[in-house]
Amino acid sequence: MSQYDYLVVGAGLYGAVFARQAADAGKKVLVIDKRPNIAGNVYTKKIEGINVHIYGAHIFHTNNKEVWDYVNRFAVFNRFTNSPVANYHGELYSLPFNMYTFNRMWGVVTPEEAAAKIEEQRKAAGITAPKNLEEQAISLVGTDIYEKLIKGYTEKQWGRPCTELPAFIIKRLPVRLTFDNNYFNALYQGIPVGGYTKMVENMLSGIEVRLNTDYLKDRSALDALADKVIYTGAIDAFFDYQLGPLQYRSVRFETEVLDKPNFQGNAAVNYTDRETPWTRIIEHKWFEFGKDENGNDLPKTVISREFSSEWKPGDEPYYPVNDEKNGALYQRYRELASHENKVVFGGRLGEYKYYDMDAVIASSLKKAGELLEG
Ligand code: UDP
């Protein structure tokens, strides 16, 4: 008999949710993570009284009531609504694409005028059935918005021409003929008060966690501890890249503390031109309205410039590159994974999927339901 029922590799959202469900079902669980901290890429750290999103901005949003109720067991959520601003060579536009954006871009005032402008540009581009991100973007919002707010940003973020990127990526963004700057259409949205790390800590309450423990470096000893392994690391790394590496985009952050209360007046400003080397600047205090936990204004601010790069060994993988070539390679890794009877692969890296947080949680709850049933 093994010491544990489950070894959960990775203390991010997928792993923490699975561990919680297994522990609540009476299973013995060990969670390990190679980092010195829990919470994976939703990890937040307090700097100058501000919860800094160390691995990039995370804004929780969902339409899934079950997931929303679930996360609310572990955190109180504030009323933050994501409304990023796009900065194109100093011209500021509202995001996502809505009547404020169209008014600023074309001077149009009514939804009919905006729709006509988009239609005119879509027609001129001759697009009927969009085959890639560029065509999808132009058919949704026209050429001007594509050129100023999408092309440069997307090519910086993905390091590939928009003509070689899948159309679904741009469909993440709403397009509205209303004056509504809410980036998401989700019914529920917010940031956990006190930070994501505290939320994940609450999920893992009472569960054994070993940090600084790299599964891939000590696999046989760790495998021997448990009957089953929930692996949330990169699937290609699990198989020692034997079919070749999957591609990921990595992100580097330059974080600075500034001795002023307000740098950009918003949590996120996207730099959508091609020339500015960073994709966006996050000013973390605005996720919590610039206040500390007692409601006092914070005198300083912390900003992170975000630089996107192609992943190479040693970097943190962030975004799977879900194009055809990588999709096909992933399917071959899936085939290998299907023979690993003891191991379940889950999460953004384990399933090589551009998952939002709520979808990761839903997927982990589903898997836990299947495995823990009965
Ligand atoms: N995007 C864009 N301009 C923007 C913001 C986003 O063209 O100002 C595109 C870009 O292709 C990006 C995609 O929309 O990859 C999805 O953006 P989202 O904000 O959902 O990305 P995430 O927050 O996951 O990095």
Boltz pocket constraint, residues with backbone or C-beta under 6 A from the ligand:
constraints:
  - pocket:
      binder: B
      contacts: [[A, 57], [A, 86], [A, 95], [A, 149], [A, 150], [A, 151], [A, 153], [A, 154], [A, 157], [A, 169], [A, 170], [A, 172], [A, 173], [A, 270], [A, 272]]
      max_distance: 6.0
